[in-house]
Amino acid sequence: MRALIATATLGFAAAGSHAAEWSPTKSIRFIVGNPPGGATDLVGRILQPKLGAALGKQIVVDNRPGANGIISLELLKHAEPDGHTVGLGHIGLLIVSPAIQKVPFDPNKDFAPIGLMVSLQNIIITHPGVAAKNLNDYLALARAKPGAMQYATSGIGSPGHLAASLLESMTGVQMTHVPYKGGGPAITDLLAGHVPSFFAVISTGVPHVQSGKVRGIAVTSTRRAEAVPDVPTIAEAGVKGYAAVNWYGLHAPAKTPPHIIERLNRNLVATLRSPDIVQQLKDRGIDATPTSPGDYAGFIKTETAKWLPVIRKSNIRSEEHTSELQSLRHLV
């Protein structure tokens, strides 16, 4: 009798555990707030096959560029909290944009953190026609004609924009920001010579530095990137104390049930720890940095406290894309 009771108890426990396990019933929409060709899109597509296989359903990357990605998070906010829609968040979307303008979401209340995904740095790259072989040359050109040196980024308030603003504040140089709707369009214009320099997410710049099509001036982290080991850090090049690191994380709409968040996080972490995924990311200068949902939420709070003073002291303005946000609102 005791054996029968024990067997029955184990059976009920297994049934309860099985009932609590969520599995998607249709394809999962992965919203990315930048066009194809940039770093955010790249990370999504590297993870897409293996994460989809782990979840048992296809993952569809949905590129929704516009207003530096704000449209993408507005779409995520209004999606059903059933685990079938997730979106990529980063410092530009979750910290910078809400600090410089009114956005149609509350980054702390409208989304459920699933987990940190990757960390990566920016790289300053220039067109070969620019007479700057290193950071000192680049800054000298900027000082010689204040405002004449133009730099592209993937958007207003993007990590590249923040990195450039920090460099300006620490060196006293004045440059002109040329924002794009993503890294893909920006690198296209740099290669064509339409803009002289680009504060690019490193994964966007690495292939072109390696091929010799652009010149790598400096990277923004405290250590060199394995993918381009000959490119020094900004701190090494003379701006002591400089450091700016990007990160991407995965989010679901608020009110997504905890057991769904747990399943998504479990498979996300396993995917990011896969040796082949780690290597694919590392080849582009990206580090896999998976965390739990709770640790990711704490990380966002720490990053907010760190960067808000920098944002407030910088010259980042939102007016340049306020009209764009209004014109794209009908797409939501």
Secondary structure, DSSP 4 states (H G I P E B T S, - for coil): -HHHHHHHHHHHHHHHHHHH----SSPEEEEESS-TTSHHHHHHHHHHHHHHHHHTS-EEEEE--SGGGHHHHHHHHHS-SSSSEEEEEEHIIIIIHHHHS--SS-TTTSEEEEEEEEEEEEEEEE-TTSS-SSHHHHHHHHHHSTTT-EEEESSTTSHHHHHHHHHHHHH----EEEE-SSHHHHHHHHHTTSSSEEEEEHHHHHHHHHHTSSEEEEESSSS--TTSTTSPBTTTTT-TT---EEEEEEEEETT--HHHHHHHHHHHHHHHTSHHHHHHHHTTTEEE----HHHHHHHHHHHHHHHHHHHHHS---SHHHHHHHHHHGGG-
